[in-house]
Amino acid sequence: MKRDRRRWVPHVTARPRRLKRGLSRARVPCQGQASVEAIALVPLMVAVVLLVWQLAVLVRGSLIAQEQVRAMALPAHGAGMVHVHSSIRVPTLLPGVGVLRIPVRAVVYGP
């Protein structure tokens, strides 16, 4: 009785394919793998977008705070040093961060 060369193997569901040098390689189907990877990437992409957006909000807030302090420091006058302090509240997008404030100060040296 002859044995069938193409008998069933649990991890191989397709017929082996011949390669160039006579070697064969079994094809393993991977249907649905890309959709699983895409579903796994969605939370990671959301987190990356939130981090980049928060960084942009912080940079914009720091520029606004710096402009406010410079505008308050221009009319300041007095002998010696005059300190000008300002703080601006920045909206948070990330959960669990709380309140973000950007403190800025300027020192004006008078005659």
Backbone as JSON Lines, residues from 0, in Angstrom:
{"i":0,"aa":"M","n":[0.83,-1.16,0.0],"ca":[0.0,0.0,0.0],"c":[0.88,1.24,0.0]}
{"i":1,"aa":"K","n":[0.61,2.15,-0.92],"ca":[1.4,3.36,-1.04],"c":[0.88,4.42,-0.07]}
{"i":2,"aa":"R","n":[1.82,5.19,0.44],"ca":[1.45,6.32,1.29],"c":[1.26,7.58,0.44]}
{"i":3,"aa":"D","n":[0.3,8.35,0.8],"ca":[0.06,9.6,0.08],"c":[1.06,10.64,0.57]}
{"i":4,"aa":"R","n":[1.76,11.26,-0.36],"ca":[2.78,12.25,0.01],"c":[2.16,13.54,0.53]}
{"i":5,"aa":"R","n":[0.96,13.82,0.12],"ca":[0.31,15.06,0.53],"c":[-0.67,14.78,1.66]}
{"i":6,"aa":"R","n":[-0.24,14.19,2.68],"ca":[-1.16,13.93,3.78],"c":[-1.31,15.21,4.62]}
{"i":7,"aa":"W","n":[-2.33,15.22,5.4],"ca":[-2.69,16.43,6.14],"c":[-1.76,16.65,7.32]}
{"i":8,"aa":"V","n":[-1.3,17.89,7.46],"ca":[-0.47,18.31,8.59],"c":[-1.23,19.47,9.25]}
{"i":9,"aa":"P","n":[-1.3,19.52,10.59],"ca":[-2.15,20.51,11.25],"c":[-1.87,21.96,10.88]}
{"i":10,"aa":"H","n":[-0.6,22.38,10.72],"ca":[-0.31,23.78,10.47],"c":[-0.24,24.12,8.98]}
{"i":11,"aa":"V","n":[-0.36,23.16,8.12],"ca":[-0.3,23.41,6.68],"c":[-1.69,23.15,6.11]}
{"i":12,"aa":"T","n":[-2.26,24.18,5.49],"ca":[-3.59,24.0,4.92],"c":[-3.57,24.07,3.41]}
{"i":13,"aa":"A","n":[-2.46,24.42,2.83],"ca":[-2.37,24.51,1.39],"c":[-1.31,23.55,0.87]}
{"i":14,"aa":"R","n":[-1.35,23.32,-0.4],"ca":[-0.39,22.42,-1.03],"c":[0.97,23.08,-1.09]}
{"i":15,"aa":"P","n":[2.07,22.36,-0.83],"ca":[3.4,22.97,-0.88],"c":[3.72,23.51,-2.27]}
{"i":16,"aa":"R","n":[4.45,24.58,-2.31],"ca":[4.82,25.22,-3.56],"c":[6.29,24.98,-3.82]}
{"i":17,"aa":"R","n":[6.68,24.77,-5.03],"ca":[8.06,24.52,-5.38],"c":[8.84,25.83,-5.48]}
{"i":18,"aa":"L","n":[10.02,25.86,-4.88],"ca":[10.9,27.0,-5.01],"c":[11.9,26.72,-6.12]}
{"i":19,"aa":"K","n":[12.86,27.6,-6.35],"ca":[13.77,27.49,-7.49],"c":[14.64,26.24,-7.46]}
{"i":20,"aa":"R","n":[15.18,25.87,-6.35],"ca":[16.14,24.79,-6.3],"c":[15.51,23.46,-5.88]}
{"i":21,"aa":"G","n":[14.28,23.31,-6.16],"ca":[13.65,22.05,-5.84],"c":[13.13,21.95,-4.42]}
{"i":22,"aa":"L","n":[13.34,22.97,-3.62],"ca":[12.84,22.96,-2.26],"c":[11.37,23.37,-2.26]}
{"i":23,"aa":"S","n":[10.65,22.88,-1.35],"ca":[9.24,23.28,-1.27],"c":[8.97,23.97,0.05]}
{"i":24,"aa":"R","n":[8.01,24.86,0.0],"ca":[7.64,25.58,1.2],"c":[6.12,25.58,1.28]}
{"i":25,"aa":"A","n":[5.61,25.3,2.42],"ca":[4.16,25.26,2.59],"c":[3.63,26.66,2.82]}
{"i":26,"aa":"R","n":[2.53,26.97,2.21],"ca":[1.9,28.27,2.42],"c":[1.0,28.19,3.64]}
{"i":27,"aa":"V","n":[1.16,29.15,4.5],"ca":[0.31,29.23,5.68],"c":[-0.61,30.42,5.48]}
{"i":28,"aa":"P","n":[-1.9,30.2,5.46],"ca":[-2.8,31.34,5.24],"c":[-2.8,32.27,6.44]}
{"i":29,"aa":"C","n":[-2.86,33.55,6.16],"ca":[-2.88,34.56,7.23],"c":[-4.03,35.52,6.98]}
{"i":30,"aa":"Q","n":[-5.18,34.98,6.76],"ca":[-6.34,35.82,6.5],"c":[-6.77,36.52,7.78]}
{"i":31,"aa":"G","n":[-6.99,37.81,7.7],"ca":[-7.45,38.57,8.84],"c":[-6.34,39.13,9.71]}
{"i":32,"aa":"Q","n":[-5.09,38.83,9.41],"ca":[-3.98,39.31,10.24],"c":[-3.86,40.83,10.15]}
{"i":33,"aa":"A","n":[-4.03,41.38,8.97],"ca":[-3.91,42.84,8.81],"c":[-5.0,43.57,9.57]}
{"i":34,"aa":"S","n":[-6.19,43.02,9.6],"ca":[-7.27,43.7,10.32],"c":[-7.04,43.66,11.83]}
{"i":35,"aa":"V","n":[-6.47,42.59,12.32],"ca":[-6.14,42.51,13.74],"c":[-5.06,43.53,14.09]}
{"i":36,"aa":"E","n":[-4.07,43.66,13.24],"ca":[-3.01,44.64,13.49],"c":[-3.55,46.07,13.41]}
{"i":37,"aa":"A","n":[-4.47,46.32,12.49],"ca":[-5.05,47.66,12.38],"c":[-5.87,48.0,13.61]}
{"i":38,"aa":"I","n":[-6.62,47.03,14.12],"ca":[-7.41,47.28,15.33],"c":[-6.49,47.52,16.52]}
{"i":39,"aa":"A","n":[-5.37,46.84,16.57],"ca":[-4.42,47.04,17.67],"c":[-3.73,48.4,17.57]}
{"i":40,"aa":"L","n":[-3.58,48.94,16.37],"ca":[-2.9,50.22,16.2],"c":[-3.79,51.43,16.49]}
{"i":41,"aa":"V","n":[-5.09,51.26,16.49],"ca":[-5.99,52.4,16.69],"c":[-5.76,53.1,18.03]}
{"i":42,"aa":"P","n":[-5.72,52.39,19.17],"ca":[-5.46,53.11,20.43],"c":[-4.08,53.77,20.47]}
{"i":43,"aa":"L","n":[-3.1,53.15,19.85],"ca":[-1.77,53.74,19.83],"c":[-1.76,55.02,19.0]}
{"i":44,"aa":"M","n":[-2.44,55.02,17.88],"ca":[-2.5,56.23,17.06],"c":[-3.27,57.35,17.76]}
{"i":45,"aa":"V","n":[-4.32,57.01,18.48],"ca":[-5.07,58.01,19.24],"c":[-4.18,58.63,20.31]}
{"i":46,"aa":"A","n":[-3.41,57.81,21.0],"ca":[-2.5,58.32,22.04],"c":[-1.43,59.22,21.44]}
{"i":47,"aa":"V","n":[-0.89,58.87,20.29],"ca":[0.13,59.69,19.64],"c":[-0.47,61.03,19.21]}
{"i":48,"aa":"V","n":[-1.66,61.01,18.65],"ca":[-2.31,62.26,18.23],"c":[-2.57,63.16,19.44]}
{"i":49,"aa":"L","n":[-3.04,62.58,20.55],"ca":[-3.27,63.39,21.75],"c":[-1.98,63.98,22.3]}
{"i":50,"aa":"L","n":[-0.91,63.23,22.3],"ca":[0.37,63.76,22.79],"c":[0.88,64.89,21.91]}
{"i":51,"aa":"V","n":[0.79,64.73,20.6],"ca":[1.25,65.79,19.7],"c":[0.37,67.03,19.85]}
{"i":52,"aa":"W","n":[-0.94,66.83,19.97],"ca":[-1.85,67.97,20.15],"c":[-1.56,68.69,21.46]}
{"i":53,"aa":"Q","n":[-1.3,67.95,22.54],"ca":[-0.99,68.56,23.83],"c":[0.31,69.35,23.74]}
{"i":54,"aa":"L","n":[1.29,68.8,23.04],"ca":[2.55,69.53,22.87],"c":[2.33,70.82,22.1]}
{"i":55,"aa":"A","n":[1.5,70.79,21.08],"ca":[1.21,72.01,20.32],"c":[0.5,73.04,21.19]}
{"i":56,"aa":"V","n":[-0.42,72.59,22.04],"ca":[-1.13,73.51,22.94],"c":[-0.16,74.12,23.94]}
{"i":57,"aa":"L","n":[0.77,73.34,24.46],"ca":[1.76,73.87,25.4],"c":[2.67,74.9,24.75]}
{"i":58,"aa":"V","n":[3.11,74.63,23.54],"ca":[3.99,75.59,22.85],"c":[3.24,76.89,22.58]}
{"i":59,"aa":"R","n":[2.0,76.78,22.12],"ca":[1.21,77.98,21.85],"c":[0.95,78.75,23.15]}
{"i":60,"aa":"G","n":[0.65,78.05,24.22],"ca":[0.43,78.71,25.51],"c":[1.67,79.41,26.02]}
{"i":61,"aa":"S","n":[2.83,78.8,25.83],"ca":[4.07,79.45,26.29],"c":[4.38,80.69,25.47]}
{"i":62,"aa":"L","n":[4.07,80.67,24.19],"ca":[4.28,81.88,23.37],"c":[3.34,83.0,23.79]}
{"i":63,"aa":"I","n":[2.1,82.66,24.09],"ca":[1.14,83.67,24.55],"c":[1.58,84.26,25.9]}
{"i":64,"aa":"A","n":[2.01,83.4,26.82],"ca":[2.46,83.87,28.14],"c":[3.68,84.77,28.01]}
{"i":65,"aa":"Q","n":[4.58,84.42,27.12],"ca":[5.77,85.25,26.94],"c":[5.39,86.63,26.38]}
{"i":66,"aa":"E","n":[4.44,86.67,25.46],"ca":[3.98,87.95,24.93],"c":[3.32,88.8,26.02]}
{"i":67,"aa":"Q","n":[2.53,88.17,26.9],"ca":[1.89,88.9,27.98],"c":[2.92,89.51,28.93]}
{"i":68,"aa":"V","n":[3.92,88.75,29.28],"ca":[4.93,89.25,30.21],"c":[5.73,90.39,29.58]}
{"i":69,"aa":"R","n":[6.05,90.25,28.33],"ca":[6.79,91.35,27.67],"c":[5.94,92.61,27.59]}
{"i":70,"aa":"A","n":[4.64,92.45,27.31],"ca":[3.76,93.63,27.25],"c":[3.62,94.27,28.63]}
{"i":71,"aa":"M","n":[3.61,93.46,29.7],"ca":[3.52,94.02,31.06],"c":[4.84,94.63,31.5]}
{"i":72,"aa":"A","n":[5.96,94.14,30.96],"ca":[7.27,94.63,31.38],"c":[7.66,95.93,30.68]}
{"i":73,"aa":"L","n":[7.09,96.21,29.53],"ca":[7.47,97.43,28.8],"c":[7.15,98.71,29.57]}
{"i":74,"aa":"P","n":[5.95,98.87,30.12],"ca":[5.69,100.13,30.85],"c":[6.23,100.13,32.28]}
{"i":75,"aa":"A","n":[6.82,99.03,32.72],"ca":[7.34,98.99,34.1],"c":[8.51,99.96,34.23]}
{"i":76,"aa":"H","n":[8.5,100.69,35.31],"ca":[9.59,101.63,35.55],"c":[9.91,101.61,37.04]}
{"i":77,"aa":"G","n":[11.06,101.98,37.32],"ca":[11.51,102.02,38.72],"c":[13.02,101.91,38.76]}
{"i":78,"aa":"A","n":[13.53,102.14,39.93],"ca":[14.98,102.06,40.09],"c":[15.35,100.63,40.45]}
{"i":79,"aa":"G","n":[16.4,100.17,39.84],"ca":[16.86,98.8,40.12],"c":[16.15,97.79,39.24]}
{"i":80,"aa":"M","n":[15.8,96.68,39.87],"ca":[15.15,95.61,39.11],"c":[13.67,95.57,39.39]}
{"i":81,"aa":"V","n":[12.89,95.35,38.35],"ca":[11.45,95.18,38.47],"c":[11.11,93.8,37.94]}
{"i":82,"aa":"H","n":[10.45,93.02,38.79],"ca":[10.06,91.66,38.37],"c":[8.6,91.66,37.94]}
{"i":83,"aa":"V","n":[8.34,91.04,36.82],"ca":[6.99,90.89,36.3],"c":[6.7,89.4,36.18]}
{"i":84,"aa":"H","n":[5.61,88.97,36.83],"ca":[5.24,87.56,36.81],"c":[3.88,87.4,36.12]}
{"i":85,"aa":"S","n":[3.75,86.3,35.43],"ca":[2.47,85.99,34.81],"c":[2.34,84.47,34.74]}
{"i":86,"aa":"S","n":[1.11,84.03,34.7],"ca":[0.84,82.6,34.59],"c":[-0.38,82.43,33.7]}
{"i":87,"aa":"I","n":[-0.3,81.5,32.79],"ca":[-1.41,81.26,31.88],"c":[-1.83,79.8,32.01]}
{"i":88,"aa":"R","n":[-3.13,79.6,32.03],"ca":[-3.68,78.25,32.14],"c":[-3.81,77.66,30.74]}
{"i":89,"aa":"V","n":[-3.37,76.43,30.6],"ca":[-3.4,75.74,29.31],"c":[-4.39,74.59,29.39]}
{"i":90,"aa":"P","n":[-5.26,74.43,28.4],"ca":[-6.21,73.31,28.44],"c":[-5.48,71.97,28.31]}
{"i":91,"aa":"T","n":[-5.99,70.98,29.01],"ca":[-5.38,69.65,28.94],"c":[-6.23,68.74,28.08]}
{"i":92,"aa":"L","n":[-5.57,67.91,27.33],"ca":[-6.24,66.94,26.49],"c":[-6.04,65.53,27.0]}
{"i":93,"aa":"L","n":[-5.0,65.33,27.76],"ca":[-4.69,63.99,28.26],"c":[-5.44,63.73,29.55]}
{"i":94,"aa":"P","n":[-5.96,62.54,29.72],"ca":[-6.68,62.24,30.96],"c":[-5.71,62.09,32.13]}
{"i":95,"aa":"G","n":[-6.14,62.57,33.29],"ca":[-5.34,62.41,34.5],"c":[-4.25,63.44,34.69]}
{"i":96,"aa":"V","n":[-4.17,64.44,33.85],"ca":[-3.1,65.43,33.96],"c":[-3.47,66.52,34.96]}
{"i":97,"aa":"G","n":[-4.71,66.93,34.98],"ca":[-5.13,67.99,35.89],"c":[-5.01,69.34,35.22]}
{"i":98,"aa":"V","n":[-4.62,70.35,36.0],"ca":[-4.52,71.72,35.5],"c":[-3.07,71.98,35.1]}
{"i":99,"aa":"L","n":[-2.91,72.51,33.91],"ca":[-1.57,72.89,33.46],"c":[-1.48,74.41,33.43]}
{"i":100,"aa":"R","n":[-0.47,74.92,34.08],"ca":[-0.21,76.36,34.09],"c":[1.23,76.58,33.65]}
{"i":101,"aa":"I","n":[1.41,77.6,32.85],"ca":[2.75,77.95,32.39],"c":[3.15,79.25,33.09]}
{"i":102,"aa":"P","n":[4.04,79.17,34.06],"ca":[4.5,80.39,34.73],"c":[5.63,81.05,33.93]}
{"i":103,"aa":"V","n":[5.55,82.38,33.8],"ca":[6.56,83.13,33.07],"c":[6.91,84.36,33.89]}
{"i":104,"aa":"R","n":[8.17,84.75,33.85],"ca":[8.56,85.96,34.56],"c":[9.55,86.74,33.7]}
{"i":105,"aa":"A","n":[9.6,88.02,33.95],"ca":[10.52,88.89,33.26],"c":[11.14,89.84,34.27]}
{"i":106,"aa":"V","n":[12.36,90.2,34.04],"ca":[13.07,91.12,34.92],"c":[13.47,92.33,34.08]}
{"i":107,"aa":"V","n":[13.11,93.51,34.57],"ca":[13.44,94.76,33.88],"c":[14.46,95.49,34.75]}
{"i":108,"aa":"Y","n":[15.59,95.82,34.15],"ca":[16.64,96.56,34.86],"c":[16.5,98.04,34.56]}
{"i":109,"aa":"G","n":[16.29,98.82,35.6],"ca":[16.14,100.27,35.44],"c":[17.41,100.99,35.84]}
{"i":110,"aa":"P","n":[17.49,102.26,35.44],"ca":[18.68,103.05,35.78],"c":[18.73,103.45,37.23]}
